[in-house]
Amino acid sequence: ELTLLSPMGELGPTGVIPRSRRFRVAAIFYSGMYEYDATHAYVLMEQAQKLFGLDGKITNIDIRVPDAEKVKELRPAVDQAILGMAPDAGKGAEIRARDWMEMNKNLFSALKLEKLATFIILSIAIAVASFCIVCTLLLMVTETGKEIAILKALGATNGAIMRVFMLEGVVLGGIGTLFGVGTALAACTGLAWFGVRLDPDVYYIDRLPVNVNPADYALVAGAALVICTLATIYPAKTAADLSPLEGLRWALRREKIGFVFQFHHLLPEFNALENVMMPGLIQGRSRKEMEAPAMALLNEVALASRATHRPGELSGGEQQRV
């Protein structure tokens, strides 16, 4: 049994004496909301009126609706009913209606802002990931320069080349979007089925509520596809603007000739003849074998007489000829 005290008591010699009544605990309810479980108790209405000295009066009426999300649609009917009850409420009484959305307005405003911020963060993450598509397509443009040049030589238009690369980028983005949305949908569906237990003393609820909303998934997937499509425009335009001659020249240099490296700095410890001989010496050829060809090269640039001079003893023009 429990003893409950009411702050609205009777006036005595020492002040207000609170009313008290003893109640027997018949059962313990569990709503799953710690805030309600810790602060609410249910008793018979007649006993509560006696405890608080209301004498047949009530201070609050709760209305339960079949669909809590449609409470705004039922609000006008409740307000109209309140207007009809106002003359019978008594002098000085104030009757007003508040729905659960109005009572938790700050909470839902914070959740709405958090939802918007989450969408923006996900969009930025998708935009960053779209750079991978840009890099992939640019690399493909470089590797397929010869094929692009051949297609353009056969009559392919810039628009056709651009559509090919844009389609490839959209396909890559679509595969990634499908995989990401599918994984997220499977994870959230599993959480909705099995739930995640929480500490009610900290979070006020004992389980993590998960709501799978198809519209949210469709919005994220659509935004991802739009960003991926925009990311393909620059690589596709680069491929479309590639000149057939330049593409074939690049392929010839890459596949047949290779890159040519030029080294403009001479080794100061060696003379001009030894610097010219250096590539052959590095390849393992003998000094005697390389001396004649090196001297012939110096003779062609009119530096045979300066063969024994070190770079510091040569002019700038002579160093460039070496």
N, C-alpha and C positions, 0 to 999 in steps of 0.2 A: 504494500500500500504506500501511497504518496500523499503528502500534505501540500496543497497548493495555496498560495497567498495571493490576494487581490489587492492592488494598491488603492482601489476605490472602496474604502471602508466607511465606518461610522465615526462621527466626531465624539471624542470622549474627553475626560478631564485632562489627559496628558497630550491630547492632539488626536489626529486621525488614527483610529485603530483598524488595521487591515483585516479584511475577512479571510477566513481560512476554512478549507474543507478537505476532507480525506477522500481519496479516490483509490480504487483498486485497479491495478494494471491488468487488463484482460488479455492484451496481445501486444506484440511489438511489430510494427510495419517497417517495410524496407522498400524505399522508392528508387534507390540507386543514386539519388542526389544528396550528397552529404549535407549541404546547406539546409535542406528540408528535414532530413532525418534527425539532425542535431537540434532543431529549433521548433519543431511542430509536434503537437499532441492533439488527439481527437477525443472529445467527450460528447455526451448527449447534449443537445441544444438547451433543453430545460435546465440541466445542471449547470451549464455555463452561464445562462442568464441569471440564475440564483447567485452564483459565485461573484459575478460582476455587478449585480444589482440592476439589471436592465429591465426586469419585470415584463417579459414578453416582447422586448424589442431586440432588433438585430442591428449590427453595425456594418456587415459586409455580406454580399451575395456573390458567389462564384457561379459563372455560367460556363458549362462545358459544351463545346461545339464538336461536331464529327470530324472536321478537318481544321486543324489549328492554323494552317497556312491561309485559310479563307476568312480569318477573323475580321479583316477590313470590310468584307462584304456584308457581314452581319452587324457591324457597328451602328449603322443608321437605325436599324430596327430597335436595338437596345437603347439608343439615345431617345427614340420616340417613346419607348415604354417608360423611361425615366421622367420625361416631361409629364406623362400621365400620372406618375406616382408623386410628383412634387407637392401638389396641394395637400396630400394626406401625410406628408412626412413630418409635419409639426413645425412650430415656429422656430426659426433659427437653424433648422436642419439644412444640410447641404448634401445633395445627391449628385454624384458624378461617376462616370464610367471610365475605366482605364483597361485597355487590353494588354496582353503580355508583351506585345511589341513596344508599346509606349513605356511600359515599366522597365524594359531592358533596352531602351533606346541607345544608351551609350555603348553597351556591349555590342550591339549589332552594327553600330557605326564603326566601331573599331575593327570588327570582323570584315566589314565591307572594304575598309581601307587596306586591311591586310591582304584580302583577296586580290585587290587591284595591284598592290605592290608585288605580290607573288607572280602575277601574270606579267608584269613589266620585267621582273628579274628573269623569268623563264624566257621571255622574248630576247633579252640581251644575251643570255646563254646560247640560245639558238643562233643569234646573229654571229656570235663568236665562232660557233661550230661551223657556220656556213663558210667561213674563210677556208676551211679544209676543202670544201667543194671548189672554191676559187683556185686554190693551189693545185688541186688534182687536175682540174681542167686546163690550167696554164701549162702544167707539165705535159699533159697529153697533147696540147697544141705544139709544144716544142718537139715531142717525139714523133708526131705524125705530120710534120711540116711537109715532107715529100709527098705523102698521100694527099694532103690538102692541095698542094701545088698541082698534082696530076688531075685531081677532080676539077679544079678551076680551069686547067688547060683543056679539059674535055667539055667544058661549057657549064659547069656548076656555078650558080649565082652566089653572091655574098649572102643573100637571104637564106638560101638552102644550107650553106655551111653553118650559118648562125643557128638555124633551127636544129641541126644535128647536135651541136654541142649544148644548146639549151635543153633539148630533150634528154640528153645524157645526164646533165646536172639535175634535172627534175626527177629522173629515175633514181639517181643516187639519194637525193633528198627524200623521195617517197619511201624508199626502203628503210632509211634511218628513222623517218617519222613513224612508219608502220611498226617497226621494232620497238621504238621508245613508247609509243602510245599503248601498244599491246602489252608490254611489260608492266607499265604503270597500271593499266586496267586490271591485269591479273593480280598484281600486288594489292591494290585497293579492294578488289572483290574478295580476296582471301582475308584481308583485315576486317571487312564488313561481316563476313561469315563467322570468323573465329574470334575477332576482337582482340584488343590489347588492354590488359588490366593496368589500372593506374591507382596511385595512392589517393584515396578520397580526402585525406587530411590536407593534401597539397593542392589538388586539382578540382575538388568539390564533386567530382564524378568518379565512379569506380572503373569505367571502361571508356576507351577512346571511341567517340562516335565517328563513323566513316560513312559518307554519303556519296555513292557513285552517280554522278550527274552526267549523262551522255552529252549534254550541250557543252559542258566545260571541256570534255575531251575533243569534241568536234572543233571548238574554238581554238584550242592549242594546236591541233593538227593542221587546221587551216592557216594559222599564223606561221607555222613551221614551213608549210609548202610555199607560201607567199615569199618568205624570206629566202628560201632556197632558190626559188625562181629568179628573184632579183639578183642573187649572187652569181647566177650563170651569165648575166648580160655582158659583163666586162670580158671574161675569157672567150665567150662566143664571138663578140665583136673583134677581139684580137685575132681569132682564127679567120674570120671573114675578111679582115683587112690584109691578110698575109698575101704578099705578091707571089705569083707562081715562080718567077725567076729567083726571088730571094729564098723561097722554100727549097728549090732544087739545089741552089748554091750551098745552103746550110747543110742539106743532106749529103752533098758531095764532100764538103769539108769534114763533116762528122764521121762519115763511113769510109771514105777513101783516103783523105789526106791527113786528117787529124789536126790538132792544134799546133801552131808554131809559136814557140816561146822565144823572145828576144831578150838578151841580157846585155845591158848597156854599161855595166860596171867592170872594168878591167882589174885584174889582180895586181896590186902595186909591187909585189915582191918579184914578179917575173917581167921580162922584157916583152916587146911587141911580138916577136917571133914565138916565144913560149906561150903567150896568151892565145895566139891563133892555133897553136898546136894542142892546146889544152883539151878540147873535145875528143880528139883522137887518143890522147894519152889516157883520158878517163875510160875510154872504151877498151883499153888494154893494148893499144898499138905501141910499137917501140918509138923512141925519139928519132932514130935514124930513118924510120919509115915515114914519119910525119914531117920531117924537116923540109924536104923538097916541096911537097904540096903547099905547106904553109908559106914558104918563101915565094912561091908562084902567086899565091893570093895577095901577099903584100906588094908584089911587083905590079899586079893589076891595079892597085889603088895608089901606086907611086910612093910606096913606103918601104921599098927594099933597102934603101940607104939608112933607114931608121929602125931596122929590125932589132938591133941590140940595145935600143933605148927603152928605158922603163916608162910606164904611163906618166909619171910625174915629170918626165923630160919632154913629153909630147905636148903639142898644142891641143886645144879643144877639138878642132876639126880633125886633127890626126887621130885623136882618141876615138872619135866617132867612126872614122874609116877602119880602124883596127877592129 
